[in-house]
């Protein structure tokens, strides 16, 4: 029997564990998510003080450079998720999570800078952050209390994200703005992703993989925050 077959036979999802083990897993997952959010805020605070970095990131948000940046971010995201999921080594899981948090912080630099520039304070960021946390909390409560299987969302989310990528590329090719409704659609996709990720953690992860589980939730949370903030900025 090879290693892959052995891993499949020994895999035990958190849904198969005792209620006590499941409770511990969820607590650790959301504690790590909270730490990730705090780490993101601290990193962003530092990065926004580095003027050359801010200028460089602002120079990349137009044209094909932005698409290349998003492609690089997608690559890092997949690498970090595979690293976190593909090992039971806690140190490698934390390394993957750290890489992903840093990538998110870098990607957000131009958006947060522009949000601060619009109002000359942090009001837009604070408002968008509160709405994001409220919506995330509500969706999480629905997914956990209902204990429903939202795996049926996977196909729709996949199609939706490919359509979004297609629209972004088309906007760059033909020079049109995606507008408010695109951001609203992305908020809906992000909300669906949170439901899917929250529901899926009980079937996709083992009890020692709470770091990887929190990484997936953090990714969906940040996507939601990005487009809620974008909507707030468009209203100014």
N, C-alpha and C positions, 0 to 999 in steps of 0.2 A: 504494500500500500504506500503510495507516495505522500508527500507532505500535504499537498492540496486536498487529497481525499481525507486525510486524517483531520485537517482543520474543519472540513465540512461536517464530519461525524461528531466532532467535539464542540461545534458551535452551539451555544445555548443563548437564545435571545433573552433580553431582560423580561419579556412578557412571560417566559417560562419559569422565572424565578419566584421566590416567595414574596408576599406583599411587603415584608420588611426590607428585602433586598431591593425591590422596585422603588420603595420610598427613599432609601439611601441613594440610589442611582439618580433619581430625579433631583434630590437636594443637591448633590454634587454637580450635576449638569448645570442647574440654574445658578449655583454659586459661581461656577467657572464662567458662565455667561456674564454675570455681573462684574466679575473681575476683568473680563475682556473689554467690557464697555468702559470701565474706569481706565484701563490701560490705553484704550483708544483715545479717550479724552486727554490724558496726560501727554501721549505722543503728539496729538494734534496741537496741543498748546505749545509744545517745543518746536514742532515743525513750522508753525505759522510765524515763529520769531526769526526763522532763517531766511532772510530776504532773497539770497540767490536761489534757494530751493523754490520759494514761492514764485519767483519770476520764471524759473524754468518750467514749473508745472503749469503756470498760466499760459506759457507759449505753446503748450502741447494740447490745449483744449479746442483747437480749431483744425478743420481739415483732416487729412489722413493721419496726421500725427496722433490725434485723439483716438482714432480707430486702432492704430498700432498699440497705443497705450492700453486700451481696453482688451486687445488681444493678449498683451503681456500679462495683464491682470487675470484674465481667464486662465492662462497657462499656470500662473502661480496658484490660483484657487484650486485647480484640479490637482496640481502637485501636492499641495498642502493637505487636501482631503484624502488623497490616496495614501500619503505618508501616515496620516493620523489613523486611518481605518486599517491599514495593512500591517500594523504592528501592535503588539501588546506591551512594547517597551514604553514606559511612561515618559521617559526623557525625550524620545523621538516624537511622541504625541504632543508634548509641550513645545518642542521645537517647531513642529508644523503649525501649531496654533499661533506661536509668536510670529512666524513668517507671514501668516495670513493677516494678523492684526496690523503689522507694519505695512503690508501692501494696501490694506484698506485706508490706513491713515494717510499714506502718500496720495492715493487716488482722490481722497476727499479734500486735499489742500486747496485746489482752485475753487471748488464749490463753496467751501466755508469762508474762504477769503472774500469771494464776491458777495456772500450773504452779509458779512460784516461790513463790507464797503457800502452796500446799499443803504443800511440804516445807521452806520457808524457806531453800532453796538451789537450785542449778542441776542437781541430780542427775537429775530427770525429763527435763529438756531434754537433758542430756548423753547419757543412756541412749537416748532416742528418736532423737537425732541420729546416734549410732553405728549403731543398727539401720537407720535410713534410709539411711545411706551404704553400709552393707554390702549391703543389698538392692538399692540402686541400682547398685552396682558389679557385683553378680552378674547382674542383668538386662541391664546394658550389655554385659558380657562375652558373654552368650548371644546377644544381637542382633548384635554385631559379629563374633564368631568363626564363628557359624553362617551369617552372610550370608543369612539367610532373609528372605523378604518377609512382614512382619507386617501388610500393608495390609488383610488380611481382618478384622483386629480393629476396623477403623474403624466398621462398622455396629453391632457390639456395644457399643463404647465410647459411641457417640452415644446409643443406646437407654438404656444404663446411666446416663449423666449426666442424661438427661431424667427417668428414673425417680427419681433421687436428688433432683432439684429438686422433683419432684412430692411426694415424701415430706417434704421440708423444709417446703413450703407447707402440706401436710396437717397436719403436726405443729403448725404455728403456728395453723391454723384450728381444730383440734379439741383442742389442748392436750395432746398426748401426746409423750413423750420418744422419740427415735429409737433410743437405746440402743446397746449394745456392738456388736451384729451389723451395724448400719448402718455403723459405723466400720470394721469388718472388711471389709464389702463395698466401702467406698470405698478401702481399701488395695488390694484386688484390682483395682479400676478404675484406680487410680493406677499400679499395677504394669503393667497392660496398656497404659496410656498411655505409659509409659517404653519398653516394647518397641516400640510403634508409632512413637513419635517417633524412637527410635534407629535403627530400620530405615528409616524414611521420609526421614531426612536425606540419604541418598545419592540420592534421586530428586526431592526437593522443592527443594533448594537448589543454587545455583551456587557455584563455588569462592570467590567474594568475599563470600558471604553467611553466613559462620561466626558473625557476631554474632546474626543472626536465628535460626540453628540452635540456638545456645546458649540463646536466650530460650525457645524451645519446650521444651528439656530442663529448664531451670530451673523452668518452670511445673509440669511433671510432678513434679519432685523436691520442690517445696514442697507440692504436694497430698499426696504420700506422707508427708512429714514431719508435716503437720497432723494426719492421722488416726492415725498411729502415736503421736504425742504424746497425742492424745485417748484412745487405748486405755490408755496408761500412766497417764494421770490418772484414768481410771475404775477402775483397779486399786488406787488409793490408798484 
